[in-house]
Amino acid sequence: MRAMVLERPQTPLVMRELPVPRPGRDEVLVRIEACGVCRTDLHLVDGELPQPKLPVVPGHEIVGRVEAVGPGVVDLALGTRVGIPWLGRTCGRCRFCRSGHENLCDEPLFTGYTRDGGFAEYAVADARYTFRLPEDIDPVASAPLLCAGLIGWRAYRLAGDGERLGIYGFGAAAHILAQLAIAEGRKVFAFTRPGDIAGQAFARSLGCAWAGGSDERPPERLDAAILFAPVGALVPRALETVEKGGIVVCGGIHMSDIPAFPYRLLWEERTVRSVANLTRRDGEEFLERALRLPVRTTTTAMPLDQANRALAALRCGQLHGAAVLVP
């Protein structure tokens, strides 16, 4: 099979011919129809994530069909369309797994990071950590739901139930989450890179009540803010925008250092918290809502061998929505 491989951090991916992997116990082999390009993939390639499996095939927003099953798999037939997310496997034994917090597992595997992912024609996944998808969905349109949507949903839940929600970094996760929040009657305030007029227009086209640069103040105090932009300096800025008792959620796996800020920004029971990974329950809850609404993703499809170009566009903020690789 063809696969785009990261051999060393801070170097471009290279196209390689690899053996098609074989599924082991509880695993399925999936023929990939589409794989979204996530900011986590960019952090991996740029060397900002610790201890990846090297060489590794990135990609964890995978949509495809079951091509073969390993021993122990009884509920996924050949040809079933599935989604493969970031969370690839958990131990099931540690105190976090036993208490329902498998996103904090002590011995996890992550798709496209500590096990090979979806920038390829085939991938192996633990069947217990895949999601069944409807037969009639568009693989390209649904691929971003598998991480941008899932981590956005977890961040959204942790942000509480306030009416006025700010979103910093209006990319793949934000454009999905904004649709869910607006459908639930919330007012969404979008913060883009300063001067990104096109990005602000895109946010308003989705129904956001206001859109401006991350260096601007919204016209109203916010009840909560979610940061998808990996910029630590935005944390104190977001704290300045939220009301007393407000919540600031850092939704990324990596962020630049948060600068010192005066205690008065945190006072009055404001909260700063992070989001780590996802649980299978998150996936089930989110996909049910996203497919029922339905969420409309904005995507740019690219062939597999253009993975480096997709990552460069993401790095430079040139994408509205998400890039999706199609083998």
C-alpha positions, 0 to 999 in steps of 0.5 A, a space after each residue: 500500500 501507499 502511505 505518507 510516513 513521518 520518519 523524523 520530526 521537523 521533516 516532510 512526510 515521505 511517500 512509501 510503499 508498505 505491506 498492507 497490515 494484518 489485523 490482530 486480535 480484536 482488530 479490523 483492517 480498514 480500507 481508507 476512503 478519506 482521512 482528515 488533516 488535523 492540527 494534531 498531525 501538524 504538531 506531530 510533524 513539527 516535533 511538538 509532541 513527545 515520544 511518537 512511534 517513529 517512523 509513523 503514519 499520521 492521521 486519525 480522522 479516518 473513514 473507511 470500510 472493513 476489509 478484514 477482521 481479526 480473531 475476536 471481532 464478531 460485530 463488524 462485518 466485511 464492508 461495514 463503514 466505520 470511523 477511526 478516531 484519535 483514541 486507539 486503545 486503552 488498558 481498561 485496568 488503570 484507575 482512570 479507565 475503571 472510573 469512566 475516564 478512559 481519555 486519561 488512561 495510563 497506557 493508551 494508544 493513539 491513532 497516527 501517533 503511537 500507532 499508524 494512522 490514516 495517511 495511507 490506503 489501509 489502516 488497522 484499528 481496534 474494533 472496540 474503538 471504532 464507530 459505525 457510520 451510516 452507509 449513505 454518508 459522504 466520507 470526505 465530509 464526515 472525516 473531520 467529525 472524527 477528531 475536530 468534531 469529537 474534541 470540539 464536543 468534549 471542549 463544548 461540554 466542559 465549557 458549561 451551559 452559558 448562552 454566550 460562547 467565544 471560540 478562538 481559532 476558527 478552523 475545523 473544530 470551530 466550524 463544526 462546534 459553532 453549528 451545534 452551539 447555534 442549533 442549541 440556541 447559543 450565541 457564538 462569537 468567533 475570534 480569528 487571526 487578526 486581519 483574517 477578513 475571509 475567515 470572519 466572513 466564513 464564521 458569520 456565514 455559519 450564523 455566528 453573532 459576531 466575528 473579529 480578530 483575536 486581538 479584539 474585544 467582543 461586544 458582550 461579555 462571554 459566559 465561556 470561551 474555547 481556545 482551539 488556536 495553540 497560542 498561550 497568549 490567548 488565555 489571558 485575553 480570553 479571561 478578560 472577555 468572560 464574565 464572573 464565573 466564566 470558563 476558559 477551555 484549552 481545546 488543543 493537545 499542544 499550546 505555546 507557553 501561557 504568559 504571566 497574567 494578573 490574578 484579577 483576571 482569574 479572580 471572581 471564580 473564573 476557571 481555566 481548564 484543558 481537554 485531553 483526548 476523548 472517550 468512546 461515549 463522547 464519540 457516540 453522543 457527538 456523532 448522534 447529534 452531528 448526523 441528526 442535525 446534520 452538521 455541514 462540514 467545509 472541506 478541501 479534498 486532496 490526493 494522498 501525495 499532497 499531505 505535505 501541502 495540506 499541512 502547510 496550508 493548515 500551518 499558515 491558516 489558509 484553510 477554511 474548514 478542513 483538508 481531507 486526504 483521499 487515497 
